[in-house]
Amino acid sequence: MIGQPFINPVLSHAIEMYLKYKEQPDNPIFQEFTVTAVRTLIYIYGELDILNPYITQNEHMMGGFDSNITKYGFPVNYLQDFKDQFIVYAENNQKNICPNKGFIKIQKYLIDMFCYKQKTMNLPIEQLGEFKKYLYILDNQEKINEINKNLINKNEIAEYLDSKLFEISHNFVLQPVSREMLNPEAYLLLGYNLEQIKNLNDMDLKAVNNQVYQFFKVDRGLSDSAEVLNKAVNYYKRYGNRITSGNGYVDFLLFASIVATALFVIVLIALNYF
């Protein structure tokens, strides 16, 4: 061992075993999970980026382990958790805990690292095939025992890889979904209770809101759509009808004309009576 354990005893030991057995690739120790994780790091970043920080005991400084691991975009705030998962793996492995959370998270972090490099460097497809040989997926029959020992869902790592590859091959633009609460009486009139509305997720609430606007025949694209909806709700409560033009001013004229007509009829009845 060179000085103190590098980062933590488990990761440091894995690097030592890589150095000791790298000329004996068929040795079972070289195929152990933590050593394979180090081999995967070396495949992604190159031997110098992983071994030099170990030799110089440089974890955090420029040119050290942290800066090398994050150079393709892997988030800095995930670094410590990645390192800690080697300890988690060793503890779970010793207790024969399945699923082994450390095993799973290390694999997923390695996939993330590869995908960040793929996105940055636009790697040829052949490198993906080579990278997959390091993963604990059912395609790699020599890793079946470790898969069975550490995973309940035997396809978990392969499924995660597929999802990440799909993600980097598509340009997603995430738009925030605004949570718009309408006049509570509008929901009640459509047969909803407020507890139901409160428990809806953002997308379902948006769908219900569209239904409300459609029921009251209000154009939600109007700048004053909420105000027009309130008038439509009040009108419906009073007259049991959804009459609305979608324009507040026109609705006012429409309502005024109805009131004027009603008053005119009342006056005529009164005149005839007298």
C-alpha positions in Angstrom: 0.0 0.0 0.0 1.3 3.5 -0.8 0.9 5.6 2.4 -2.6 5.8 3.8 -5.6 4.3 2.0 -6.5 6.3 -1.0 -10.0 7.8 -0.5 -11.2 4.8 1.5 -9.8 1.4 2.3 -12.1 -0.5 -0.1 -11.4 1.7 -3.2 -7.7 1.8 -2.3 -7.5 -2.0 -2.0 -9.3 -2.4 -5.4 -6.7 -0.2 -7.1 -3.9 -2.1 -5.4 -5.4 -5.4 -6.7 -5.7 -3.9 -10.2 -2.0 -3.0 -10.1 -1.0 -6.4 -8.7 -3.0 -8.5 -11.2 -3.4 -6.4 -14.3 -0.9 -8.8 -16.1 -3.0 -11.7 -15.0 -6.5 -10.8 -16.4 -7.8 -14.3 -15.8 -7.0 -14.3 -12.1 -10.3 -14.4 -10.1 -9.2 -11.4 -8.0 -8.9 -9.3 -11.1 -12.5 -10.2 -11.9 -13.8 -9.2 -8.4 -16.5 -6.5 -8.4 -14.5 -3.6 -6.9 -11.5 -4.3 -9.1 -13.8 -4.5 -12.1 -15.2 -1.1 -11.0 -11.6 0.3 -11.0 -11.1 -1.3 -14.5 -14.3 0.4 -15.7 -13.0 3.8 -14.4 -9.8 3.2 -16.2 -11.6 2.3 -19.4 -13.6 5.5 -19.2 -10.9 7.9 -18.1 -7.6 6.2 -18.9 -5.1 4.6 -16.6 -3.2 7.8 -15.9 -6.3 9.7 -14.6 -7.0 7.0 -12.1 -3.6 5.7 -11.1 -1.6 9.0 -10.9 -3.9 10.4 -8.2 -3.6 7.1 -6.3 0.2 7.2 -6.5 0.4 10.9 -5.5 -2.4 10.6 -3.0 -4.1 13.5 -4.8 -7.9 13.3 -4.2 -9.1 16.9 -4.3 -6.3 19.1 -5.9 -6.0 20.0 -9.6 -5.2 16.9 -11.6 -6.4 14.7 -8.8 -9.1 12.0 -8.6 -12.0 14.4 -8.3 -11.1 16.7 -11.2 -10.4 13.8 -13.4 -13.7 12.0 -12.7 -15.7 15.2 -13.3 -13.9 16.4 -16.5 -16.6 15.1 -18.8 -19.4 16.6 -16.8 -20.1 14.1 -14.0 -21.6 16.2 -11.2 -19.3 17.2 -8.4 -22.1 16.8 -5.8 -22.3 13.1 -6.6 -18.6 12.4 -6.2 -18.5 11.7 -2.5 -21.5 9.4 -2.7 -19.8 7.5 -5.5 -16.8 7.0 -3.3 -18.9 6.0 -0.2 -20.7 3.3 -2.2 -17.5 1.2 -2.1 -17.9 1.1 1.7 -21.6 0.3 1.4 -20.9 -2.5 -1.1 -18.3 -4.1 1.2 -20.6 -3.9 4.2 -23.6 -5.3 2.4 -21.4 -8.0 0.7 -20.1 -9.1 4.1 -23.6 -9.4 5.5 -24.9 -11.1 2.2 -27.6 -8.4 1.8 -29.5 -8.5 -1.4 -30.1 -6.2 -3.2 -26.7 -4.7 -2.5 -27.3 -1.0 -2.7 -23.6 -0.2 -3.1 -23.3 -2.7 -6.0 -26.2 -1.1 -7.8 -25.2 2.6 -7.2 -21.6 2.0 -8.3 -22.8 0.4 -11.5 -25.2 3.3 -12.2 -22.6 5.9 -11.4 -20.2 4.3 -13.8 -22.9 4.3 -16.5 -23.5 8.0 -15.8 -19.8 8.7 -16.2 -19.6 6.8 -19.5 -22.7 8.7 -20.8 -21.3 12.0 -19.9 -18.2 11.1 -21.8 -20.3 9.8 -24.7 -22.2 13.1 -24.9 -19.1 15.2 -24.6 -16.8 13.2 -27.0 -19.4 11.7 -29.3 -17.8 8.3 -29.0 -18.1 5.7 -31.8 -20.7 3.0 -31.2 -18.0 0.4 -30.8 -17.0 1.9 -27.5 -20.4 1.2 -26.1 -20.1 -2.5 -26.9 -16.7 -2.5 -25.1 -18.0 -0.6 -22.1 -20.9 -3.1 -21.7 -18.4 -5.9 -21.1 -17.6 -4.3 -17.8 -21.2 -4.2 -16.6 -23.1 -6.8 -14.6 -25.8 -7.5 -17.1 -27.1 -10.8 -18.3 -25.3 -10.6 -21.6 -22.1 -11.2 -19.7 -22.5 -14.8 -18.6 -19.3 -14.8 -16.6 -20.9 -12.3 -14.2 -24.1 -14.2 -13.6 -23.1 -15.4 -10.1 -22.5 -11.8 -8.9 -25.7 -10.6 -10.5 -27.7 -13.3 -8.7 -25.9 -12.5 -5.5 -26.4 -8.7 -5.6 -29.6 -8.1 -7.6 -33.3 -9.0 -7.2 -34.2 -7.4 -10.5 -31.5 -9.1 -12.7 -32.2 -6.5 -15.5 -31.8 -3.4 -13.3 -28.4 -2.4 -14.6 -29.3 -3.1 -18.3 -32.5 -1.2 -17.9 -30.7 1.8 -16.4 -28.1 1.8 -19.2 -30.9 1.8 -21.8 -32.6 4.7 -20.1 -29.5 6.8 -20.0 -28.5 6.0 -23.6 -32.1 7.0 -24.7 -31.8 10.2 -22.7 -28.5 11.3 -24.2 -29.6 10.5 -27.7 -32.6 12.8 -27.4 -32.6 16.5 -26.8 -35.1 17.0 -23.9 -36.2 20.4 -22.8 -37.9 20.3 -19.5 -40.6 22.9 -19.0 -41.9 23.7 -15.5 -45.5 22.8 -15.1 -47.4 25.6 -13.4 -49.9 24.6 -10.8 -53.0 26.8 -11.4 -55.8 26.6 -8.9 -59.2 27.9 -10.2 -62.3 29.1 -8.4 -63.1 26.3 -6.0 -66.8 26.6 -6.9 -65.9 25.7 -10.5 -64.6 22.3 -9.4 -67.6 21.7 -7.1 -70.1 22.5 -9.9 -68.4 19.9 -12.1 -68.7 17.3 -9.4 -65.2 17.3 -7.9 -64.5 17.8 -4.2 -61.7 20.0 -3.1 -59.8 17.2 -1.4 -59.6 15.4 -4.8 -58.3 18.5 -6.5 -55.7 19.1 -3.7 -54.3 15.6 -4.2 -54.0 15.8 -8.0 -50.5 15.9 -9.5 -49.6 18.9 -11.7 -50.4 17.3 -15.0 -53.8 15.9 -13.8 -54.7 19.3 -12.3 -54.0 20.9 -15.7 -56.3 18.4 -17.4 -59.1 19.1 -15.0 -58.6 22.8 -15.4 -59.0 22.4 -19.2 -62.2 20.5 -18.6 -63.5 23.4 -16.4 -62.7 26.0 -19.0 -64.3 23.9 -21.7 -67.5 23.3 -19.6 -67.9 27.0 -19.0 -66.9 27.9 -22.6 -64.2 30.2 -21.5 -61.1 30.7 -23.7 -58.2 30.1 -21.3 -55.9 31.9 -23.7 -57.4 35.2 -22.6 -55.3 37.5 -20.4 -58.3 37.7 -18.0 -59.4 34.1 -18.3 -59.6 33.6 -14.6 -61.8 36.7 -14.2 -64.1 35.6 -17.1 -64.3 32.1 -15.6 -65.4 33.6 -12.2 -68.2 35.5 -14.0 -69.3 32.4 -15.8 -69.4 30.4 -12.5 -71.4 33.1 -10.8 -73.8 33.3 -13.8 -74.2 29.5 -13.8 -74.9 29.5 -10.1 -77.6 32.1 -10.6 -79.2 31.0 -13.8 -78.1 27.4 -14.3 -76.6 28.1 -17.7 -73.0 28.4 -19.0 -73.7 31.4 -21.3 -70.4 33.2 -21.8 -68.7 34.6 -24.8 -65.2 34.3 -23.4 -65.0 38.1 -23.3 -65.7 39.9 -20.0 -67.1 43.1 -21.6 -69.4 41.2 -24.0 -70.6 39.0 -21.1 -71.5 42.1 -19.2 -73.5 43.5 -22.1 -75.1 40.1 -22.6 -76.0 39.9 -18.9 -77.3 43.5 -18.9 -79.4 42.9 -22.0 -81.0 39.9 -20.2 -81.7 41.9 -17.1 -83.2 44.7 -19.2 -85.4 42.3 -21.1 -86.6 40.8 -17.8 -87.4 44.3 -16.4 -89.2 45.2 -19.6 -91.4 42.1 -19.4 -92.2 42.9 -15.8 -93.2 46.5 -16.7 -95.5 45.2 -19.5 -97.2 42.8 -17.1 -97.6 45.5 -14.6 -99.1 47.9 -17.1 -101.6 45.3 -18.4 -102.5 44.5 -14.8 -103.3 48.1 -14.0 
